[in-house]
Each structure stands twice: as structure tokens, then as C-alpha cells.
């Protein structure tokens, strides 16, 4: 049996990462981060540690690979 990881909403994720909710939304819209799940109502639920890994991997990529300027 695998342990279920706790997921959080975008506001809690933003607070934990020191970002704005709008930044979280933009990163998701651009495909830079992916939620752990999307509720039937369309709300994103996030695994904080998974998002940290996604952002770490994104930071390792060169800006020209993403076509964006990043400041995170």
C-alpha cells in the first residue's frame, strides 16, 4: 500500500513557495508546473514537494529552451 501525499490549494502552495497565486497560475498555464490533480470543479491541487522538484528541474534548463525569461 502506498502512502497518500497531502495536496494543497494554489493559495497554500503560493504561500509555501513565497510566490503569488497569480504566479502559480501563470506557471501552470505555461506548462512549467503540473498539479497533482484537478478537482471536478476545475481547481488545482498540488503536492508541494512535487512542485519543488518541478521548479528545480525548470531552473536547470536554459531560458532559450523555454522561450521565457524567468525570475524564480
C-alpha positions in Angstrom: 0.0 0.0 0.0 1.4 3.4 -0.9 1.1 6.4 1.4 -1.1 9.2 0.1 0.6 12.5 -0.1 -1.2 15.6 1.2 -2.2 18.1 -1.5 -2.9 21.8 -1.1 -4.7 24.5 -3.0 -3.0 27.2 -5.0 -3.0 29.7 -2.2 -1.3 27.5 0.3 1.2 26.4 -2.4 2.0 30.0 -3.2 2.5 30.9 0.5 4.8 27.9 1.0 6.9 28.8 -2.0 6.9 32.6 -1.4 5.1 33.3 -4.7 1.9 34.9 -5.6 -1.2 32.9 -6.5 -1.1 34.6 -9.9 2.5 33.3 -10.5 1.3 29.8 -9.7 -1.5 30.2 -12.2 0.9 31.5 -14.9 3.4 28.7 -14.3 0.6 26.1 -14.7 -0.8 27.9 -17.8 2.7 27.8 -19.4 3.1 24.2 -18.5 6.1 24.8 -16.2 4.4 23.1 -13.3 1.7 20.4 -13.2 -0.8 19.9 -10.4 -1.1 16.5 -8.6 -4.8 16.5 -9.6 -7.6 18.7 -10.8 -10.9 18.5 -9.0 -14.2 18.1 -10.9 -14.8 21.8 -10.3 -11.5 22.6 -12.1 -9.5 23.6 -9.0 -5.8 22.5 -8.9 -4.5 20.5 -6.0 -0.7 20.5 -5.5 1.9 18.2 -3.9 4.3 20.8 -2.5 7.4 18.6 -2.8 6.5 17.6 -6.3 6.2 21.2 -7.4 9.6 22.0 -5.7 11.1 19.2 -7.8 9.4 20.6 -11.0 10.7 24.1 -10.3 14.2 22.8 -9.6 14.2 20.9 -12.9 13.0 24.0 -14.7 15.7 26.2 -13.1 18.3 23.8 -14.6 17.1 24.4 -18.1 18.4 27.3 -20.1 16.0 30.2 -20.7 16.2 29.7 -24.5 14.8 26.2 -24.0 11.6 27.5 -22.5 11.4 30.7 -24.6 10.7 32.7 -21.5 12.5 35.0 -19.1 12.2 33.6 -15.6 12.7 35.2 -12.2 12.0 32.4 -9.8 
